[in-house]
Amino acid sequence: DWIEFEEIADLEERAKSQFFEKVHEEVVQKTQEAAKEREFQSVKAAADVVHE
């Protein structure tokens, strides 16, 4: 009986781990996409152009 309990517990822990890994991957992907969008919104200033 104890061996069966351990196997079930391992499967439950593995399922939880996979869920959190998937959520983490989605968060990382969204963060990277947001960073790319911000990169394109900025414009470099030229050193020889000065507006007063």
N, C-alpha and C positions, 0 to 999 in steps of 0.2 A: 504493500500500500504506500509506503513512504517514497519508494522510487517513482511511482506514478505521480505523486504529489509534486516531487521535485521537477519532473518533466513538464507538468502543467505550469508550474511557477515560472520556469525558464521561458516557455512560450509566451506567457503574459508579459514578462519583462522585455523580451525581444520585440513584441508588438509595440510596447510603449516607446522603446528606444527608436524604432523605425519611424513612429509618428513624429517624435521630436526632431529627428534628423531631417525628415521631409519638411517640417515647418521651418527649421533653421535654414535649409537650402533655399526655400522660397523667400525668406527674409533677406538673405544675402543677395539673391538675384534681384529683388526689388531695390535694394540699396545700391547695387552696382548700376542698375538702369537709371536710377535717379541721379547718380553721380555723372553718368554720361550725358544726361540731359542738361545738367548744370554746366558742363564743360562747353557745350555748344552755345549757351546763352551768353557767355562772357566774350568780350572783344578786347584784344590787346590794344593798348594805346601806343602810338608812335612817339618816339622821343623828340622828333623835330617839330611836332605840331603842338602849339601851346595856345589855348584860348583864354583870353583875359576878360 
